[in-house]
Amino acid sequence: MATSKFNDAQMKELVKGARSGIDISVFRNSQLSAEQMKQIRLGAEQGLDVSKYAFPYFNADVMKQMRLALRDGVENIDVLAVREG
């Protein structure tokens, strides 16, 4: 039996992204939590430039704030980019 490097919650996000027709390669990363994947997926579905926040070192809450800022037209989201740790 083949084993996946993704847990069930991560797989659900990948499936949701694939079904919505977005490029899931940007969040097909087992280092991302399912919640991080969700924030990237939502941004991609909204047509946002998720490459600005699609990194494992941003926690899901920071990703959400960055996604919402991009959605609202804030271009310089670097000020929101507080890394964990």
C-alpha positions in Angstrom: 0.0 0.0 0.0 1.4 3.4 -1.0 1.7 5.9 1.9 1.2 9.6 1.4 3.4 12.3 2.9 0.2 14.3 3.5 -2.2 13.8 6.3 -6.0 13.7 5.8 -6.6 17.4 6.4 -3.8 18.4 4.0 -5.2 16.0 1.3 -8.6 17.6 1.7 -7.1 21.0 0.9 -5.3 19.6 -2.1 -8.5 18.0 -3.4 -10.4 21.3 -2.8 -7.8 23.2 -4.7 -7.8 20.7 -7.6 -11.6 20.7 -7.8 -11.6 24.5 -8.0 -9.2 24.5 -10.9 -6.3 26.3 -9.4 -2.6 25.4 -9.6 -2.1 23.4 -6.4 1.7 23.1 -6.9 2.2 26.3 -4.8 0.8 24.6 -1.7 1.6 21.0 -2.5 4.2 21.0 0.3 4.0 18.6 3.3 5.8 21.2 5.4 2.6 23.3 5.3 -0.2 22.7 7.8 -3.7 22.1 6.4 -4.6 25.6 7.7 -1.7 27.2 5.9 -2.7 25.3 2.8 -6.3 26.6 3.2 -5.1 30.2 3.3 -3.0 29.7 0.2 -5.9 27.9 -1.6 -8.3 30.7 -0.7 -6.0 33.4 -2.0 -5.4 31.5 -5.2 -9.1 31.0 -5.7 -9.5 34.8 -5.3 -6.8 35.4 -8.0 -4.3 36.8 -5.5 -0.5 36.6 -5.8 0.0 33.9 -3.1 3.7 33.6 -3.9 4.0 36.6 -1.5 3.0 34.4 1.5 3.2 30.8 0.5 6.0 29.8 2.8 6.0 27.4 5.7 7.6 29.9 8.1 4.5 32.1 8.1 1.9 30.7 10.4 -1.7 30.4 9.2 -2.9 33.5 11.1 -0.2 35.6 9.4 -1.1 34.1 6.0 -4.7 35.0 6.6 -3.8 38.6 7.4 -1.6 38.8 4.3 -4.3 37.3 2.1 -6.9 39.7 3.4 -4.5 42.6 2.9 -3.9 41.6 -0.7 -7.6 41.1 -1.3 -8.1 44.7 0.0 -5.5 46.1 -2.4 -2.6 46.5 0.0 0.5 46.1 -2.1 3.3 46.2 0.5 2.3 43.3 2.8 5.9 42.8 3.9 5.1 44.7 7.1 2.7 41.9 8.0 5.4 39.3 7.4 6.3 38.4 11.0 8.0 35.0 11.0 7.3 32.5 13.8 10.1 31.5 16.0 
